[in-house]
Amino acid sequence: MCFSAEADLVTGIVVSGVGVDALRHVRSRRYLPLAVVPLLLGLHQVVEAFAWWGMEGRVPFRVGHMATWTYLLIAFAVLPPLIPWAIRRVEADERRRRLMLLFVVVGAAVALALLPGLMNGESGGEVACRYIAYDAGIPYGGYVLPFYVAAVCGPLLVSRTRRFVLFGVANLAAVAVLSALLARGVISLWCVWAAVTSVAIAREVRAEARERTWRAAAAPG
């Protein structure tokens, strides 16, 4: 979610490029779900650009409507289970992996809880100054939000990897600040954090690829 269609489009293209780079450097299947996240976030922003244009009457209504529905589908049904699952896949500590499974279940439950609004056609959005105000199309949407945050932020905080934990703390702080800005109707800068997150993921994938190369070079024979 960004403050204009143009910002969404530019950010989406850049983040998609970061995602392609991350996928190119995957050397282990364990890292594949994590590497997919930046590309998905980039496509998410590009899709929202078309949602903006649809609400502003700059593209056909059906195009804008489908873009809005696709944006919400990714946000509500794909990201909540995907992110904790992707983090769990790269966690080396078996005890913490078992703990992270709880967040995967919570993310799947969030997706199931939000899905009815997408299926009944009640979900949607409208331009509200510098952001799009989305409606989940269900009366209990506000109660689901804390579980959403827990599902996508929690796995980082329980990881054995210190840099994951630090990023998890930064992620919680960013969620708090960006949510406050959005709630006050100031501006939406979620696209900026999506870009930061994508770069961090790409760096992690590259680091794992370098480590594998070093281990292979150091192996006897």
C-alpha positions as CSV (number, residue, x, y, z in Angstrom):
1,M,0.0,0.0,0.0
2,C,1.5,3.3,-1.1
3,F,0.5,7.0,-1.3
4,S,-0.2,7.0,-5.1
5,A,-0.5,4.8,-8.1
6,E,2.8,6.1,-9.5
7,A,4.6,5.4,-6.3
8,D,3.1,1.9,-6.2
9,L,4.1,1.2,-9.8
10,V,7.7,2.4,-9.4
11,T,8.2,0.7,-6.0
12,G,6.6,-2.5,-7.4
13,I,8.9,-2.6,-10.4
14,V,12.0,-2.1,-8.2
15,V,10.9,-4.6,-5.6
16,S,10.1,-7.1,-8.3
17,G,13.6,-6.7,-9.6
18,V,15.0,-7.4,-6.1
19,G,12.7,-10.5,-6.0
20,V,14.1,-11.8,-9.3
21,D,17.6,-11.3,-7.9
22,A,16.8,-13.2,-4.8
23,L,15.4,-16.1,-6.8
24,R,18.5,-16.2,-9.0
25,H,20.7,-16.7,-5.9
26,V,18.7,-19.5,-4.3
27,R,21.0,-22.5,-3.7
28,S,18.7,-24.5,-1.4
29,R,15.1,-25.4,-1.7
30,R,14.7,-24.3,2.0
31,Y,15.2,-20.7,0.9
32,L,12.9,-20.8,-2.1
33,P,9.7,-19.7,-0.2
34,L,11.6,-16.8,1.4
35,A,13.1,-15.7,-1.9
36,V,9.6,-15.7,-3.4
37,V,8.4,-13.1,-0.9
38,P,10.1,-10.0,-2.5
39,L,8.8,-10.9,-5.9
40,L,5.3,-11.3,-4.5
41,L,5.5,-8.0,-2.7
42,G,6.6,-6.3,-5.9
43,L,3.8,-7.7,-7.9
44,H,1.5,-6.7,-5.0
45,Q,2.5,-3.1,-5.5
46,V,2.1,-3.2,-9.2
47,V,-1.4,-4.7,-8.8
48,E,-2.3,-1.9,-6.4
49,A,-1.3,0.7,-9.0
50,F,-4.1,-0.7,-11.2
51,A,-6.5,-0.6,-8.3
52,W,-5.7,3.1,-7.8
53,W,-6.3,3.8,-11.5
54,G,-9.6,1.8,-11.4
55,M,-10.9,3.9,-8.5
56,E,-9.9,7.1,-10.2
57,G,-11.6,6.0,-13.5
58,R,-8.3,5.9,-15.4
59,V,-8.7,2.2,-16.5
60,P,-11.9,0.2,-17.2
61,F,-13.9,-0.6,-14.1
62,R,-13.5,-4.4,-14.4
63,V,-9.7,-4.0,-14.6
64,G,-9.6,-1.9,-11.4
65,H,-12.1,-4.2,-9.6
66,M,-10.0,-7.3,-10.5
67,A,-6.8,-5.5,-9.4
68,T,-8.4,-4.6,-6.0
69,W,-9.7,-8.1,-5.5
70,T,-6.3,-9.6,-6.4
71,Y,-4.5,-7.1,-4.1
72,L,-6.7,-8.2,-1.2
73,L,-6.4,-11.9,-2.1
74,I,-2.6,-11.6,-1.7
75,A,-2.8,-9.5,1.4
76,F,-5.5,-11.6,3.2
77,A,-5.1,-15.1,1.9
78,V,-1.5,-15.6,0.7
79,L,0.9,-13.5,2.9
80,P,-0.4,-14.5,6.4
81,P,0.5,-18.2,6.0
82,L,3.4,-17.8,3.5
83,I,5.6,-15.5,5.6
84,P,5.7,-17.6,8.8
85,W,6.1,-20.8,6.6
86,A,9.0,-19.2,4.7
87,I,10.8,-18.1,7.9
88,R,10.2,-21.6,9.4
89,R,11.8,-23.2,6.4
90,V,15.1,-21.5,6.9
91,E,15.2,-21.9,10.7
92,A,18.0,-24.4,11.7
93,D,16.9,-25.0,15.3
94,E,14.4,-27.9,15.4
95,R,12.8,-26.7,18.7
96,R,12.2,-23.2,17.3
97,R,10.9,-24.7,14.1
98,R,8.2,-26.5,16.1
99,L,7.3,-23.2,17.8
100,M,7.1,-21.4,14.5
101,L,4.6,-24.0,13.3
102,L,2.1,-22.3,15.6
103,F,2.5,-19.0,13.7
104,V,2.0,-20.9,10.4
105,V,-1.3,-22.2,11.8
106,V,-2.3,-18.8,13.0
107,G,-1.5,-17.4,9.6
108,A,-3.6,-20.0,7.9
109,A,-6.5,-19.3,10.3
110,V,-6.2,-15.6,9.5
111,A,-6.5,-16.4,5.8
112,L,-9.5,-18.6,6.3
113,A,-11.2,-15.9,8.5
114,L,-10.6,-13.2,5.9
115,L,-11.5,-15.3,2.9
116,P,-15.3,-14.9,3.2
117,G,-15.2,-11.2,2.5
118,L,-13.4,-11.9,-0.8
119,M,-15.8,-14.7,-1.7
120,N,-19.0,-12.8,-1.0
121,G,-17.9,-9.7,-3.0
122,E,-18.2,-7.4,0.0
123,S,-14.5,-6.6,0.3
124,G,-13.1,-3.6,-1.6
125,G,-11.5,-0.2,-1.2
126,E,-11.7,3.5,-2.0
127,V,-9.2,6.3,-2.4
128,A,-8.9,8.3,0.8
129,C,-6.4,11.2,0.2
130,R,-2.9,9.6,0.2
131,Y,-3.9,6.0,0.6
132,I,-6.5,3.4,-0.3
133,A,-8.9,2.6,2.5
134,Y,-9.6,-1.2,2.2
135,D,-12.6,-3.0,3.6
136,A,-12.3,-6.7,4.4
137,G,-16.0,-7.1,3.9
138,I,-16.6,-8.9,7.2
139,P,-17.8,-7.5,10.5
140,Y,-15.1,-9.0,12.6
141,G,-12.1,-7.8,10.5
142,G,-10.7,-5.7,13.4
143,Y,-10.5,-8.7,15.7
144,V,-8.4,-10.6,13.1
145,L,-5.8,-7.9,12.8
146,P,-3.7,-8.7,16.0
147,F,-3.5,-12.4,14.9
148,Y,-2.3,-11.2,11.4
149,V,0.5,-9.2,13.0
150,A,1.4,-12.1,15.3
151,A,1.6,-14.5,12.3
152,V,3.9,-12.4,10.2
153,C,6.0,-10.8,12.9
154,G,6.2,-13.6,15.5
155,P,8.5,-16.1,13.7
156,L,11.3,-13.6,13.4
157,L,11.2,-12.9,17.1
158,V,11.6,-16.6,18.1
159,S,14.4,-17.3,15.6
160,R,17.8,-18.6,16.7
161,T,19.4,-16.2,14.2
162,R,20.2,-12.9,15.8
163,R,19.8,-10.8,12.7
164,F,16.3,-12.3,12.2
165,V,15.3,-11.3,15.7
166,L,16.7,-7.7,15.2
167,F,14.7,-7.4,12.0
168,G,11.7,-8.8,13.8
169,V,11.9,-6.0,16.4
170,A,12.4,-3.4,13.6
171,N,9.4,-4.9,11.8
172,L,7.2,-4.5,14.9
173,A,8.3,-0.9,15.2
174,A,7.6,-0.2,11.6
175,V,4.2,-1.8,11.8
176,A,3.3,0.4,14.8
177,V,4.5,3.6,13.1
178,L,3.0,2.9,9.7
179,S,-0.3,1.8,11.2
180,A,-0.5,5.0,13.3
181,L,0.2,7.2,10.2
182,L,-2.5,5.3,8.3
183,A,-5.0,5.4,11.2
184,R,-4.6,9.2,11.4
185,G,-5.1,9.5,7.6
186,V,-1.7,11.1,7.1
187,I,-0.1,8.9,4.4
188,S,0.6,5.3,3.6
189,L,4.3,4.2,3.4
190,W,3.9,0.5,3.5
191,C,5.5,0.2,0.1
192,V,8.7,1.7,1.5
193,W,8.8,-1.0,4.2
194,A,8.0,-3.6,1.6
195,A,11.1,-2.4,-0.3
196,V,13.3,-2.5,2.9
197,T,12.0,-6.0,3.7
198,S,12.7,-7.3,0.2
199,V,16.3,-6.0,0.2
200,A,16.9,-7.6,3.6
201,I,15.5,-10.9,2.2
202,A,17.6,-10.7,-0.9
203,R,20.7,-10.1,1.2
204,E,19.9,-13.1,3.3
205,V,19.5,-15.3,0.3
206,R,22.8,-14.0,-1.2
207,A,24.6,-14.6,2.1
208,E,23.4,-18.2,2.2
209,A,24.5,-18.8,-1.4
210,R,28.0,-17.4,-0.5
211,E,28.2,-19.6,2.5
212,R,27.4,-22.7,0.5
213,T,30.0,-21.7,-2.1
214,W,32.6,-21.3,0.6
215,R,31.7,-24.6,2.2
216,A,31.9,-26.4,-1.1
217,A,35.3,-24.8,-1.9
218,A,36.7,-25.7,1.6
219,A,35.4,-29.3,1.4
220,P,38.2,-31.9,1.0
221,G,38.7,-33.5,-2.4
